[in-house]
Amino acid sequence: MQTFLSIPFINQNGLPAGPASAGHSGWLWFALAVFWVLALAWVFFTLKWFAGNWKKSESGALQTLRKRYASGEIGRKEYEKGMEALKGKKST
């Protein structure tokens, strides 16, 4: 006949078996929770950083065209003509 204390997952004190019943006073659960929160946050922010960098990347030609327009080296018509040429180049 099985007694109450021999049921699996119950220790000799009648408490559920686990880190708290093994003399760890529950600090192990807290440390484990902190670890997983930090690990998931690291994964989330790493993926978010990579996604942001992929969106921001643009071709060298487009970047040069924008810099030249911003510095006043080329005019609006030349800028628009360059943008059309680069957009047409991208779609093909």
Secondary structure, 3 states (H helix, E strand, C coil): CCCHHHCCCECCCCCECCHHHHCCCCHHHHHHHHHHHHHHHHHHHHHHHHHHHHHHCCCHHHHHHHHHHHHCCCCHHHHHHHHHHHHHHHHC
